Amino acid sequence: MQYFHIMISLSNFRLRPLQVFSKNGKIRVCLSLISTIAFLNLIIGCSYYNVRDIATTPDTISNEIANFSRTYNYIVIHTKGHIWHLNDFSLNEENGTISGISAPLLESHVSLKPRENKRVHRYSNDQSPFNELHFYVDYTEAPQFGTEVSFPFSDITSISVNDKNTGRTTANILGGTVAVIALVAVIVALTKSSCPFLYVKDGNEYQFAGELYPGIITPNMQCDDYLKLPDMKVTNNTYDIKVTNELKEVQHTDFLELVEISHSPDISVLMDQSGNPKTFSKLHAPKQAVVHGVKTDLDLVLEKDSRPFQFNNELDSDTSVRGVDFLFEKPKVATNQAKLYLSVKNSLWLDYVFGKFNEQFGTYYPEFQKQQQTSSKRKSLDWIEAQHIPLTIYVKTTNGWELVERLRTVGPMAYRDLAVAVDMSKVEGEQLAVRLETGFMFWEVDYIGIDYSENVDLAIEHITPYKAIDQQGRDVTETLLTADSNYLIQPNVGDEVTISFPIESNANPSKRTYFLRNRGYYNYIRQYDKEPDFQKLKLFREAEAFTDFSKYEYEALMTYEKSFDVVAK
């Protein structure tokens, strides 16, 4: 199509991220791996970390390192027989070098065991190695602390990062194999744009739980968001959460409410994106997955194992829209309603491509962002839908494929479990066919199942916070009690607020499931130096232009990658 060929001139990035993502099974999970790596500066209070190796060539170190160095990460240099810190880290892309001032390691960054000997490392509880990036360099001389040192890219043999040992998810991602990804992929994860991060207190520690009001970057797009919270150990009849700003954005939180649902232990409860609870007592797996008439790997969606279906399959046609059909057996007893159980998230690739789209505005971006704050909600939704950014769900009926739901973005940092109600009244035959469709690599589906049982009655409590204290000790509770545009504003990296909800003791055998109802929006903080190219930007007004851009960028990266022989250390 004409737009696709024009995009060749739009994409002029010298060095490209994710360039080692090939189509074999080992690399197919790398996008999910990046998401896990991004947790290295997200999560509080644990002492065990996995090491990920990142193979390097001179060409995998791109100008994105400049962005990475501004996130204040701690650089550790490993030479033959020596481990030390590289302070005042800088990159000279023209000369192909990294440089800085040599310094001894701070005690808080010294592993209790040699790093090369183990994949899982233990640090003392007062250490915080989340922000470490380790360079392994072919260099034999001992460092002279306080002096400037420089290494060419060609001397960097590999790179590794500390990743929180998060149990099952981490084990499934690694699968006993060291994943190989480009350094730039780490940069994408560490410098990503996202919404406020939410942590939930579990005993004495806070655990990362997800993102609030994901994708809502203008006040006109605000809507209630419902985030299912993990099962946690509640102490002192208080449910504590923490909302943080850890990225370059200004966050406006209007409203927070804890939704407590009591139910029988033998069922599970999810909400749809409108906040309607659905009960699940017997999930049925799909019998078949079909991509444009061809059967595909069903195992990717049968378990929550972070091996998702990624909407990146090859097609003979030029379309950049991707979809997959799941076929379920219908129950023998007729029913008019069913419920899909989905575990999904957005990809970090979508986050990266959207960032590159914003870069096209150059110095005009602040004015463009200002205009978007007052743009109509319908106009914004029309563009989002025309670019296939939502995850769109269809069901095959007697009238053909009928729209069921368009799922709003949920963020790339954690999978969300969502319910989707399905009207079965016009579904004939012995099978139920469900189609999921989106733009190229915009979503990841980790699990899908369906439940034909009737919804059961639930006891639902809506709980407002009794205390909210920010990082300066100020009581900001009043800003979060109602949706009144009296926002809790978090403008700076490092801003956080701890919110407490009162919980009554559970004297009966019922189980409780919690959701956080939240509302707000956030604005990026971006300064671009390039002049805008308005002729190129006009291309994005066309339907599917943005997903065409995504597909072209990915194919360009795959072509670019073939020039290099990237291997694991």
C-alpha positions as CSV (number, residue, x, y, z in Angstrom):
1,M,0.0,0.0,0.0
2,Q,1.2,3.6,-0.6
3,Y,1.6,4.5,3.0
4,F,3.7,1.4,3.7
5,H,6.2,2.5,1.1
6,I,6.2,6.1,2.2
7,M,7.1,4.9,5.7
8,I,10.6,4.0,4.4
9,S,11.4,7.7,4.4
10,L,9.8,8.3,7.8
11,S,11.9,5.7,9.5
12,N,15.5,7.0,9.6
13,F,16.8,5.7,12.9
14,R,20.5,4.7,12.6
15,L,20.4,1.9,15.2
16,R,17.3,0.0,16.0
17,P,16.0,-1.8,19.1
18,L,15.0,-5.4,19.5
19,Q,17.1,-6.3,16.5
20,V,17.8,-9.9,17.7
21,F,14.2,-11.0,17.9
22,S,14.0,-13.8,15.5
23,K,11.3,-16.4,14.9
24,N,12.7,-19.4,16.8
25,G,11.1,-20.4,20.0
26,K,13.9,-19.2,22.3
27,I,13.7,-15.6,21.1
28,R,9.9,-15.5,20.7
29,V,9.5,-14.8,24.4
30,C,12.0,-11.9,24.5
31,L,9.3,-9.2,24.5
32,S,7.9,-10.7,27.7
33,L,11.5,-11.0,29.0
34,I,12.0,-7.3,28.5
35,S,8.9,-6.7,30.6
36,T,10.4,-8.7,33.4
37,I,13.7,-6.9,33.1
38,A,11.9,-3.6,33.5
39,F,11.0,-4.6,37.0
40,L,14.6,-4.1,38.1
41,N,13.8,-0.5,39.2
42,L,10.1,-1.1,40.0
43,I,10.0,-3.4,42.9
44,I,10.8,-2.9,46.6
45,G,12.3,-5.0,49.4
46,C,13.6,-8.3,48.1
47,S,17.1,-9.7,48.2
48,Y,17.2,-12.2,45.3
49,Y,17.9,-11.3,41.7
50,N,18.3,-13.2,38.5
51,V,21.1,-12.3,36.1
52,R,20.2,-11.9,32.4
53,D,23.0,-12.0,29.8
54,I,22.8,-9.6,26.8
55,A,25.0,-10.4,23.9
56,T,26.6,-7.4,22.3
57,T,28.2,-6.3,19.1
58,P,29.3,-2.7,18.4
59,D,26.0,-2.2,16.5
60,T,23.7,-3.3,19.4
61,I,24.8,-0.2,21.4
62,S,22.7,2.6,20.0
63,N,22.2,6.2,20.7
64,E,19.4,5.2,23.1
65,I,22.2,4.6,25.7
66,A,22.2,8.4,26.1
67,N,18.6,8.2,27.4
68,F,19.5,5.3,29.6
69,S,22.4,7.1,31.3
70,R,19.9,9.8,32.4
71,T,18.0,7.4,34.4
72,Y,20.7,7.3,37.1
73,N,21.5,3.6,36.8
74,Y,24.7,2.2,38.4
75,I,27.3,1.0,35.9
76,V,29.5,-1.9,37.0
77,I,32.6,-2.9,34.9
78,H,33.9,-6.5,35.0
79,T,37.4,-6.8,33.6
80,K,39.8,-9.8,34.0
81,G,40.2,-10.1,37.7
82,H,38.6,-6.8,38.7
83,I,35.1,-5.4,39.4
84,W,34.6,-1.7,39.8
85,H,32.2,1.2,39.2
86,L,32.1,3.5,36.2
87,N,31.0,6.9,37.3
88,D,29.9,9.8,35.1
89,F,29.0,7.3,32.4
90,S,29.0,8.7,28.8
91,L,28.7,7.4,25.3
92,N,30.4,8.6,22.2
93,E,28.5,7.0,19.3
94,E,30.7,8.6,16.7
95,N,33.8,7.0,18.1
96,G,32.0,3.9,19.3
97,T,33.1,4.1,22.9
98,I,31.8,4.2,26.4
99,S,33.7,6.1,29.1
100,G,33.6,7.5,32.6
101,I,35.6,7.8,35.8
102,S,36.8,4.6,37.5
103,A,35.7,4.2,41.1
104,P,35.5,1.4,43.7
105,L,32.1,-0.3,44.1
106,L,29.9,1.0,46.8
107,E,29.2,-1.6,49.5
108,S,25.5,-1.5,48.6
109,H,26.4,-2.9,45.2
110,V,28.7,-5.8,46.2
111,S,27.1,-9.2,45.7
112,L,27.6,-11.7,48.6
113,K,28.7,-14.3,46.1
114,P,30.8,-14.0,42.9
115,R,28.4,-12.9,40.1
116,E,29.8,-15.2,37.4
117,N,29.2,-18.4,39.5
118,K,25.5,-18.2,39.9
119,R,22.4,-17.1,38.1
120,V,20.5,-16.1,41.2
121,H,22.4,-13.8,43.6
122,R,21.8,-12.7,47.1
123,Y,22.4,-9.3,48.5
124,S,22.0,-8.1,52.0
125,N,18.7,-6.6,52.9
126,D,20.0,-3.0,53.0
127,Q,21.3,-3.3,49.4
128,S,19.4,-2.1,46.4
129,P,21.0,-3.5,43.2
130,F,17.9,-2.9,41.0
131,N,19.6,-0.2,39.0
132,E,22.8,-2.1,38.1
133,L,24.0,-2.6,34.6
134,H,27.0,-4.8,34.3
135,F,29.5,-4.5,31.4
136,Y,31.9,-7.4,30.8
137,V,35.0,-6.0,29.0
138,D,38.0,-7.7,27.4
139,Y,40.6,-5.7,29.4
140,T,43.3,-6.9,31.7
141,E,44.8,-3.8,33.5
142,A,43.8,-2.9,37.0
143,P,41.7,0.3,37.3
144,Q,43.4,3.5,38.6
145,F,40.5,4.9,40.6
146,G,39.7,8.5,39.9
147,T,41.0,8.5,36.4
148,E,39.0,8.6,33.2
149,V,38.7,5.3,31.2
150,S,37.3,4.5,27.9
151,F,36.3,1.2,26.1
152,P,35.5,0.7,22.5
153,F,32.3,-1.2,21.8
154,S,34.3,-4.0,20.3
155,D,35.8,-4.8,23.7
156,I,32.4,-5.3,25.3
157,T,31.8,-9.1,25.3
158,S,28.5,-9.1,27.1
159,I,26.1,-7.2,29.4
160,S,23.9,-8.4,32.2
161,V,21.3,-6.8,34.4
162,N,19.8,-7.6,37.8
163,D,16.2,-8.8,37.7
164,K,14.0,-9.4,40.7
165,N,13.6,-13.1,41.3
166,T,9.8,-13.1,41.0
167,G,9.3,-16.9,41.3
168,R,7.2,-18.7,38.8
169,T,7.1,-16.0,36.1
170,T,10.8,-15.6,36.1
171,A,11.4,-19.4,36.0
172,N,9.1,-19.8,33.1
173,I,10.6,-17.0,31.1
174,L,14.1,-18.3,31.6
175,G,13.2,-21.9,31.2
176,G,16.8,-22.9,32.1
177,T,18.1,-21.0,29.1
178,V,19.9,-17.6,29.1
179,A,17.9,-15.4,26.8
180,V,19.8,-13.3,24.4
181,I,18.6,-9.8,23.8
182,A,20.1,-6.6,22.5
183,L,21.2,-3.9,24.9
184,V,18.7,-1.5,23.2
185,A,15.9,-3.8,24.3
186,V,16.9,-3.1,27.9
187,I,17.0,0.6,27.1
188,V,13.4,0.4,25.8
189,A,12.3,-1.3,29.1
190,L,14.2,1.1,31.4
191,T,13.2,4.3,29.6
192,K,9.6,3.4,28.7
193,S,6.6,5.6,29.1
194,S,3.9,4.3,31.3
195,C,1.2,5.2,33.8
196,P,1.5,5.3,37.6
197,F,3.0,2.2,39.2
198,L,1.0,0.5,41.9
199,Y,2.5,-1.5,44.8
200,V,0.5,-3.6,47.3
201,K,1.7,-4.3,50.8
202,D,2.1,-8.0,51.5
203,G,3.1,-8.4,55.1
204,N,6.1,-6.2,55.6
205,E,7.0,-5.7,51.9
206,Y,5.4,-3.9,48.9
207,Q,5.0,-5.9,45.7
208,F,4.4,-4.5,42.3
209,A,0.8,-5.0,41.2
210,G,0.3,-3.1,37.9
211,E,-0.4,0.2,36.4
212,L,-3.2,2.8,37.0
213,Y,-5.4,4.3,34.3
214,P,-3.2,2.9,31.5
215,G,-3.0,4.8,28.3
216,I,-5.0,7.8,29.5
217,I,-2.7,10.6,28.5
218,T,-5.3,13.4,28.3
219,P,-8.1,14.5,30.7
220,N,-10.8,14.1,28.1
221,M,-10.1,10.4,27.9
222,Q,-10.6,9.7,31.6
223,C,-12.8,6.7,32.6
224,D,-13.0,4.4,35.6
225,D,-10.3,1.6,35.5
226,Y,-10.5,-1.6,37.5
227,L,-7.3,-3.4,38.4
228,K,-7.5,-6.8,40.0
229,L,-5.2,-6.9,43.0
230,P,-3.1,-9.9,43.9
231,D,-3.9,-12.0,47.0
232,M,-2.0,-10.4,49.8
233,K,-1.4,-10.8,53.5
234,V,-3.5,-8.1,55.1
235,T,-2.2,-6.9,58.6
236,N,-3.9,-4.8,61.2
237,N,-7.2,-4.7,59.3
238,T,-5.6,-2.4,56.8
239,Y,-5.1,-2.8,53.0
240,D,-2.1,-0.6,52.1
241,I,-1.1,0.4,48.6
242,K,1.5,2.7,47.2
243,V,1.2,4.8,44.0
244,T,4.5,6.1,42.5
245,N,5.9,8.2,39.7
246,E,9.0,6.6,38.4
247,L,9.1,8.0,34.8
248,K,9.3,11.3,33.0
249,E,5.6,12.3,33.3
250,V,3.2,14.3,35.4
251,Q,0.5,12.1,36.9
252,H,-2.9,13.3,37.9
253,T,-4.9,10.8,40.1
254,D,-8.5,11.8,40.7
255,F,-10.0,8.9,42.5
256,L,-9.1,5.6,44.3
257,E,-11.5,3.1,45.7
258,L,-11.0,-0.4,47.0
259,V,-13.7,-2.9,45.8
260,E,-14.0,-5.9,48.0
261,I,-15.9,-8.9,46.7
262,S,-16.7,-11.8,49.0
263,H,-17.5,-15.1,47.4
264,S,-17.3,-18.9,47.7
265,P,-13.8,-20.3,47.6
266,D,-14.7,-22.6,44.8
267,I,-15.2,-19.7,42.3
268,S,-13.1,-16.9,41.0
269,V,-14.2,-13.4,40.2
270,L,-13.1,-11.0,37.5
271,M,-14.4,-7.7,36.3
272,D,-15.0,-6.5,32.8
273,Q,-13.5,-3.2,31.8
274,S,-16.7,-1.4,32.8
275,G,-16.5,-2.7,36.4
276,N,-19.2,-5.5,36.1
277,P,-18.1,-8.6,38.1
278,K,-18.3,-12.0,36.5
279,T,-17.9,-15.4,38.3
280,F,-16.0,-18.3,37.0
281,S,-16.5,-21.9,38.2
282,K,-15.5,-24.1,35.3
283,L,-13.1,-22.8,32.6
284,H,-12.9,-24.5,29.2
285,A,-9.8,-24.2,27.1
286,P,-10.0,-23.6,23.3
287,K,-9.7,-26.6,21.1
288,Q,-8.1,-24.9,18.3
289,A,-6.3,-21.6,17.4
290,V,-6.4,-20.5,13.8
291,V,-4.5,-17.5,12.2
292,H,-5.9,-16.6,8.8
293,G,-7.0,-20.1,8.1
294,V,-3.8,-21.9,9.4
295,K,-3.7,-23.7,12.7
296,T,-1.2,-22.2,15.1
297,D,0.4,-23.1,18.5
298,L,-2.4,-23.4,21.0
299,D,0.0,-24.0,23.9
300,L,0.8,-20.3,24.0
301,V,-2.6,-19.5,25.6
302,L,-3.4,-22.6,27.7
303,E,-1.5,-21.5,30.8
304,K,-0.4,-18.3,32.5
305,D,3.2,-18.8,31.8
306,S,4.4,-15.6,30.1
307,R,4.7,-17.3,26.8
308,P,2.1,-15.2,25.0
309,F,0.6,-15.1,21.5
310,Q,2.1,-11.8,20.2
311,F,0.2,-10.9,17.0
312,N,3.4,-10.9,14.9
313,N,2.7,-13.7,12.5
314,E,3.7,-13.4,8.8
315,L,0.9,-13.0,6.2
316,D,1.0,-13.1,2.4
317,S,-1.1,-9.8,2.3
318,D,0.1,-6.3,3.0
319,T,-2.2,-5.7,6.0
320,S,-0.6,-4.8,9.3
321,V,-3.7,-5.9,11.3
322,R,-3.3,-9.2,13.1
323,G,-5.8,-11.6,14.5
324,V,-6.3,-15.1,15.8
325,D,-9.5,-17.2,16.0
326,F,-10.1,-19.5,19.0
327,L,-12.6,-22.3,18.7
328,F,-14.4,-23.6,21.8
329,E,-16.8,-26.5,22.2
330,K,-20.3,-25.3,23.1
331,P,-22.1,-26.8,26.1
332,K,-24.6,-29.5,25.4
333,V,-27.2,-27.5,27.4
334,A,-28.0,-24.3,25.6
335,T,-27.1,-21.1,27.2
336,N,-27.4,-17.5,26.1
337,Q,-24.5,-16.1,28.0
338,A,-20.8,-17.0,28.4
339,K,-17.8,-15.3,29.9
340,L,-14.3,-15.1,28.4
341,Y,-11.4,-15.2,30.9
342,L,-8.4,-13.3,29.4
343,S,-4.9,-12.6,30.7
344,V,-3.5,-9.9,28.5
345,K,-1.2,-6.9,28.4
346,N,0.2,-4.5,25.9
347,S,3.6,-5.1,24.5
348,L,6.7,-3.0,25.2
349,W,7.0,-2.8,21.4
350,L,3.8,-0.7,21.3
351,D,5.3,1.5,23.9
352,Y,8.5,1.9,21.9
353,V,6.7,2.6,18.6
354,F,4.4,5.1,20.2
355,G,7.4,6.9,21.5
356,K,8.9,7.0,18.1
357,F,5.7,8.4,16.7
358,N,5.8,11.2,19.3
359,E,9.4,12.0,18.3
360,Q,8.2,12.9,14.8
361,F,6.6,16.0,16.3
362,G,10.1,17.3,17.3
363,T,10.1,20.8,18.8
364,Y,6.3,21.0,18.1
365,Y,5.5,18.2,20.5
366,P,4.7,20.5,23.5
367,E,2.2,22.4,21.5
368,F,0.7,19.2,20.1
369,Q,0.3,17.8,23.6
370,K,-1.3,21.0,24.7
371,Q,-3.9,20.8,21.9
372,Q,-4.6,17.2,22.7
373,Q,-5.7,18.1,26.3
374,T,-8.9,19.7,25.0
375,S,-9.5,17.5,21.9
376,S,-12.9,15.7,21.9
377,K,-13.0,12.3,23.4
378,R,-14.8,11.0,20.3
379,K,-12.1,12.3,18.0
380,S,-9.4,10.6,20.1
381,L,-11.3,7.3,20.2
382,D,-11.9,7.4,16.5
383,W,-8.2,7.7,15.8
384,I,-7.3,5.0,18.4
385,E,-9.8,2.5,16.9
386,A,-8.8,3.3,13.3
387,Q,-5.2,2.4,14.2
388,H,-6.3,-0.9,15.8
389,I,-4.7,0.0,19.2
390,P,-7.5,-1.7,21.3
391,L,-7.8,-5.5,21.5
392,T,-11.0,-6.1,19.6
393,I,-13.1,-9.1,20.3
394,Y,-15.6,-10.7,17.8
395,V,-17.9,-13.7,18.0
396,K,-19.0,-15.6,14.9
397,T,-22.8,-15.6,14.7
398,T,-25.5,-16.3,12.1
399,N,-24.8,-12.7,10.8
400,G,-21.1,-13.2,10.5
401,W,-18.4,-11.8,12.8
402,E,-20.1,-9.5,15.4
403,L,-18.2,-7.0,17.6
404,V,-18.3,-8.0,21.3
405,E,-15.8,-5.6,23.0
406,R,-12.9,-3.3,22.4
407,L,-10.5,-3.6,25.3
408,R,-8.6,-0.4,26.2
409,T,-4.9,-0.5,26.7
410,V,-3.8,-2.1,30.0
411,G,-0.1,-1.2,30.0
412,P,2.9,-3.4,29.3
413,M,4.3,-4.0,32.8
414,A,2.0,-6.8,34.0
415,Y,-0.7,-9.1,32.7
416,R,-4.3,-8.2,33.5
417,D,-7.0,-10.7,34.1
418,L,-10.2,-9.5,32.5
419,A,-13.7,-10.8,31.9
420,V,-15.6,-10.3,28.7
421,A,-19.3,-11.2,28.4
422,V,-20.4,-13.1,25.3
423,D,-23.9,-13.2,23.9
424,M,-24.5,-16.7,22.7
425,S,-28.1,-16.2,21.5
426,K,-27.0,-16.0,17.8
427,V,-24.2,-18.6,17.9
428,E,-25.2,-21.8,16.0
429,G,-23.5,-25.1,15.6
430,E,-21.3,-27.1,18.0
431,Q,-18.5,-24.6,18.3
432,L,-18.1,-21.0,19.5
433,A,-15.6,-19.0,17.4
434,V,-13.9,-16.0,19.1
435,R,-11.7,-13.7,17.2
436,L,-9.1,-11.4,18.8
437,E,-7.7,-8.6,16.6
438,T,-5.3,-5.7,17.0
439,G,-2.4,-3.9,15.3
440,F,0.9,-5.5,14.6
441,M,2.5,-6.6,17.9
442,F,0.3,-4.2,20.1
443,W,-0.9,-6.9,22.5
444,E,0.1,-10.1,24.1
445,V,-2.3,-12.9,25.1
446,D,-1.0,-15.2,27.8
447,Y,-4.3,-17.1,28.5
448,I,-7.8,-17.5,27.2
449,G,-10.6,-19.6,28.5
450,I,-14.4,-19.6,28.6
451,D,-17.0,-20.3,31.3
452,Y,-20.6,-21.1,30.5
453,S,-21.9,-21.1,34.1
454,E,-24.4,-18.6,35.4
455,N,-23.1,-15.7,37.4
456,V,-23.7,-16.1,41.1
457,D,-24.7,-13.4,43.6
458,L,-21.8,-11.6,45.3
459,A,-21.3,-9.5,48.4
460,I,-19.6,-6.2,47.2
461,E,-18.2,-3.5,49.4
462,H,-16.9,-0.1,48.2
463,I,-14.2,1.1,50.5
464,T,-12.7,4.7,50.5
465,P,-9.2,5.4,51.8
466,Y,-9.0,6.7,55.4
467,K,-5.4,7.9,55.0
468,A,-3.1,8.9,52.1
469,I,0.3,10.3,52.9
470,D,2.8,11.5,50.3
471,Q,6.6,11.3,50.3
472,Q,6.8,14.6,52.2
473,G,4.5,13.5,54.9
474,R,1.5,15.5,53.7
475,D,-2.0,14.2,54.1
476,V,-3.6,14.1,50.6
477,T,-6.5,11.9,51.4
478,E,-9.1,14.5,50.3
479,T,-7.8,14.5,46.8
480,L,-8.6,10.8,46.3
481,L,-12.1,10.4,47.8
482,T,-14.3,11.5,44.9
483,A,-14.0,11.9,41.1
484,D,-14.1,15.7,41.2
485,S,-11.0,16.8,39.2
486,N,-9.3,17.7,42.5
487,Y,-6.2,15.7,41.5
488,L,-3.4,14.3,43.5
489,I,-0.6,15.5,41.2
490,Q,2.7,13.7,41.1
491,P,5.0,15.8,38.8
492,N,8.4,14.4,39.7
493,V,10.3,11.1,39.5
494,G,10.3,9.7,43.0
495,D,6.9,11.1,44.0
496,E,4.9,8.5,45.9
497,V,1.8,8.3,48.1
498,T,0.9,5.5,50.5
499,I,-2.9,4.9,50.8
500,S,-4.6,2.9,53.5
501,F,-8.0,1.3,53.3
502,P,-9.9,-0.1,56.3
503,I,-10.7,-3.8,56.1
504,E,-13.0,-5.7,58.4
505,S,-12.0,-9.1,59.7
506,N,-13.3,-12.0,57.7
507,A,-15.2,-14.2,60.2
508,N,-16.8,-16.5,57.7
509,P,-15.2,-19.0,55.3
510,S,-15.8,-16.9,52.2
511,K,-12.9,-15.7,50.0
512,R,-12.2,-12.1,49.3
513,T,-11.1,-10.7,46.0
514,Y,-10.0,-7.1,45.7
515,F,-10.0,-4.6,42.8
516,L,-8.7,-1.1,42.7
517,R,-11.1,1.3,41.0
518,N,-9.0,4.2,39.8
519,R,-9.3,7.3,37.6
520,G,-6.9,9.9,36.3
521,Y,-4.5,10.8,33.5
522,Y,-0.9,11.5,32.9
523,N,1.2,13.7,30.5
524,Y,4.6,12.8,29.1
525,I,7.5,15.1,29.8
526,R,9.4,15.2,26.4
527,Q,11.8,17.6,24.8
528,Y,12.7,16.8,21.2
529,D,15.4,18.8,19.3
530,K,14.5,17.9,15.7
531,E,12.2,20.0,13.6
532,P,8.8,18.5,12.9
533,D,8.0,17.1,9.5
534,F,4.3,17.9,9.1
535,Q,4.0,16.2,5.7
536,K,5.1,12.9,7.3
537,L,2.9,13.4,10.3
538,K,-0.2,13.9,8.1
539,L,0.2,10.2,7.0
540,F,-0.9,9.1,10.5
541,R,-4.3,10.6,10.0
542,E,-5.1,7.6,7.7
543,A,-6.7,4.5,9.1
544,E,-4.1,1.8,9.9
545,A,-1.2,4.2,9.4
546,F,0.2,3.6,12.9
547,T,0.0,-0.2,12.7
548,D,1.6,0.0,9.3
549,F,4.4,2.0,10.9
550,S,4.7,-0.7,13.6
551,K,4.9,-3.5,11.0
552,Y,7.4,-1.7,8.8
553,E,9.6,-0.9,11.8
554,Y,9.7,-4.5,12.9
555,E,10.5,-5.8,9.4
556,A,13.2,-3.2,9.0
557,L,14.7,-4.4,12.3
558,M,14.6,-8.1,11.2
559,T,16.3,-7.2,8.0
560,Y,18.9,-5.1,9.8
561,E,19.6,-7.9,12.3
562,K,20.5,-10.3,9.5
563,S,23.7,-8.3,9.1
564,F,25.0,-9.5,12.4
565,D,25.9,-12.8,14.0
566,V,24.6,-12.2,17.5
567,V,25.4,-15.0,20.0
568,A,25.1,-15.5,23.7
569,K,28.1,-15.3,25.9
